[in-house]
Amino acid sequence: MWSNILALSSVGALATYIIQYRDWVDWNKKFIYRVAPGPCKQVLTEGGSEDVTSIGNDVVLISSGLGAGEGEGVMKALDLNTSQVVTMKVRGAPKRKDFMTKPHGISTWTDEKGKVYLYVLTHPSTEDRIEVFKVKENNVLKYKRTITDPLFGEMNDLVVIGRDKFYITMLLHYRDKPMRTVEYMTQSAWGAVLYYDGKKARAVIPSGLFMPNGINISPDQKMIYVSEFGKKRLLGYHRADDNLLTKAWSYDVDTMVDNIEVDQDTGELWIGCHPVTYRILDDMTNAFGLTLPSQVLRFKMEDNMVSSVEEIYADDGSELYGSTAATYVNGKLVIGSVKAETVVCDVNYLSP
């Protein structure tokens, strides 16, 4: 009798998992309707723009080459006045073959003298690294230093809050591909958020997150925003004086939220999203060659909490293959992708 009960329980648990997994991969989503805030155009058609961020003067920095080989990643600069994209020159780069391998999340920090520093997360085969640069004129980056830490697993994005001080998301605990795949497919909540204090990292959210992805900070520096990619939700954390985090709220969005950009004037969040999960799985495995849809959401905020959400852009993947990031600058929306295009749209209308 007990064996029958155990067998039925196992079958029931398996059936429940299959149903939940079917819903999670968005198997019911068949159509993506085109949404655009105005005329859009591709300013890049290859290399990708996994993360984008504005540094003022209508210039947007782009990390490009996440899907490229060892040492083939670059930083690019987009001038919104001309729509021209140039590859930034690096001065004083270390002589490492794996330097700038698979550039991923980026963040900037401005010191008391107005000097801008760029922090770029990269993925060499041996360890994840943060490459630090000083942003110079004429699209030049001056290499300053490299940061790594034993706690770094499969990292994703960071937000810099001071000189060599930053919060960083650990998307997955494991870096090797087999264990990464197991962790992803079993939906294991082993992701974390770390804080690097200039010398070493410590876990401020040690575990319990399923693929934490984008991260950013509110203009008043009091709230840390984290996109929990695997759970399709946005999280808000109170930031204490000792840089520890306490969960404040959770907001479900029914789409896989990626990088977060914060409008420093309004506090609004602009997030690149992936609305159909099974298309991401197909892109990872190259099983059927499906297109990867794109979506950009604008999160209006009140007291550092979500008040409403507006879909600004959506595409079936034909114009933009897999949106990862978006930033709004002076009436222009810049949207990045995993491996391919960068799109700029005129924003003719935003709800008040």
Number of C-alpha atoms within 10 A of each C-alpha: 6 7 8 9 10 11 12 12 12 12 12 12 11 12 12 12 13 12 10 11 15 14 13 18 16 16 13 10 12 7 10 15 10 13 14 19 18 15 10 17 15 15 16 19 16 14 21 26 33 32 32 30 25 20 19 9 11 14 18 20 25 29 28 30 26 27 18 16 13 17 18 18 23 22 22 19 22 24 14 19 9 8 15 11 18 14 15 18 15 18 13 11 16 13 7 8 11 18 21 28 24 27 31 27 30 27 25 22 20 17 10 6 6 8 11 15 23 22 25 24 27 27 24 18 12 9 15 23 22 23 21 22 23 21 20 15 7 8 17 18 21 17 18 16 15 15 17 16 15 9 15 21 19 19 30 25 27 29 24 22 17 13 12 17 18 21 23 29 30 29 28 26 21 19 19 12 9 10 13 15 14 12 19 17 11 10 15 17 19 19 26 25 26 22 22 20 16 12 10 14 20 16 18 17 19 13 16 13 25 23 28 33 30 30 28 26 25 21 16 9 12 15 23 22 25 27 29 26 22 23 20 24 18 25 21 24 20 18 17 12 8 6 15 15 20 15 14 14 13 17 14 13 15 15 21 25 31 30 30 30 27 23 16 12 7 12 20 23 25 26 27 31 30 25 28 26 21 18 22 19 15 15 15 9 10 11 9 9 10 14 16 25 25 28 31 28 21 22 19 18 16 12 9 21 19 18 11 10 15 13 15 19 24 24 22 20 17 11 19 27 23 32 36 28 31 34 26 23 20 11 13 18 22 25 30 31 30 25 22 22 23 31 20 23 19 18 18 11 11 11 5 4
